[in-house]
Amino acid sequence: MGPGFDCLGIALDIWNIVTVEVGESGFEISGEGEDELPWDESNLVFQSITRVFEECGRSMPPLSVRCHNDIPATRGLGSSSAALVSGLTIGNELCGGLLEQDDLLQIAASIEGHPDNVAPSIYGGMQIAVSHDDRVVSAPVPVPDELSAVLFVPNVPMPTKEARGLLKSEVPRSDAVFNIGRAALLVSAMVTGDLKRLGIATEDRLHQPARQTIFFPMNNIIRAARGAGALGAFLSGAGSTVLALATEKEFTIGYEMADAAVKSGLDGEVRITRPTDRGVHVVRS
């Protein structure tokens, strides 16, 4: 989330559904990524299920796995974290719930490499996630009920590895101070409900300027969102999605974001959703 690089994340009301049957073998994908993601045991969902059986010292039975994805892949919306967390949760369920949610968080963060997406995927809501003594510590941040999220999802991906490769290993002290202050202000705005501060609180100097070099339309889309009434806007994750926070005029904001993108030579789709307090969960049939 904006200045909270690798530390602040939020769960949105967009879901992937994974259905598993024991005793048969197979793997199917429908929805987002069905033409790009692997349909075999190399899929992250299947690998994550396998990881839990290994952690629990159990033999994994034949499984039929069906994934219906609504989270766009390689667009900075946490699709890999959703796949990872769903697989870990399924594996734990099949192993009788031997692992606690915190155990799943530690495993997920070790695989993902950073905890800001996996913590909201597990617990829901907005989460602060930091590493301490080789463990991840997470804490929830309350989100005002009236807050909406307007997404412009480009039709071009932003692979996380490529986007991370743009970032320097060292940053000026002034940029670090800039982001520390805004990340703190972002948490304060959510806790107090003083949402008019989100404009300042969603500014960033650690990653967006570098990613602007390969994603030229980004700043134009952010400015359009703010001009149309968004409280704040930022590159979602590593991109390419731009996320705007609002309490009104969501359709107008989405239209202006899309218009700015088209004028910058970029097509995509607008999605309007909300934060959700619910994380991964199991539904038994």
Secondary structure, 3 states (H helix, E strand, C coil): CCCCCCCEEECECCCEEEEEEECCCEEEEEECCCCCCCCCCCCHHHHHHHHHHHHHCCCCCCEEEEEEECCCCCCCCCHHHHHHHHHHHHHHHHCCCCCCHHHHHHHHHHHHCCCCCHHHHHHCCEEEEEEECCEEEEEEECCCCCCEEEEEEECCCCCHHHHHHCCCCCCCHHHHHHHHHHHHHHHHHHHHCCHHHHHHHCCCCCCHHHHHCCCCHHHHHHHHHHHCCCCEEEECCCCCCEEEEECCCHHHHHHHHHHHHHHCCCCEEEEEECECCCCCCCCCC
